[in-house]
Amino acid sequence: MRWLALYLRSRQVPAAFAVVVISAVAVWALARDGGGSGGGGGGAGDPRLPVLVLAAGAMAVSTGLGGQDLALDRTAAIRWVPRRAAHVLLAGAVVAGVLLTVQAMGGADGAMGTTAFVVRDSAGLTGLVALGAALSGGQYAWTLPFAWLSFSFFAPPATSTPMQVATWMLLPPGTAPGTWTALVLTVAGTTAYAFAGPRR
């Protein structure tokens, strides 16, 4: 069990978790005070608020995708592939779970997105930071979700399939381009990070 505690500390998991919780609570409070729920659940309100929370959470956990010593990560006599994959998947689950828990505890289930919406976007964004870590290293893993989020916020209405793919994180749950894009990003990012690890 000691190795797990050391691993979590070396990956800055406690600090990242604190950021995830604080960002979820802060944006939920702003949405509640400002009437951001739009009077409906999930897609009825502005999807940018829950996406902002999930992107902030994914970017926060991205700090733990690079270890203190990359050479040690690559040469240690342990099986890194399943550990890296589990790290990414658990990080995505935590980011989604925190937002859903904050909603439930605040008595506003669905105000910041339905469960399907939150799970889809959390999985896709976490896969995106994992892909960023594999391509650019842990310290720059946040750049991919940040760039994609920025584009999505200012993109024109998604009237074509390519634009729906480009703005997948803002689409209602159950939209095929949004679901498939999130799935591809999750699988590609998790696989790339699990096998290649963070870039030096």
Secondary structure, DSSP 4 states (H G I P E B T S, - for coil): -HHHHHHHHHTTHHHHHHHHHHHHHHHHHHHHHTTTTTTSSGGGS-THHHHHHHHHHHHHHGGGGS-S-HHHHHHSSS-HHHHHHHHHHHHHHHHHHHHHHHHHHTT-TTTT--HHHHHHHHHHHHHHHHHHHHHH-GGGTTHHHHHHHHHHHHSPP--SHHHHHHTGGGSPTT-HHHHHHHHHHHHHHHHHHHHH-S--
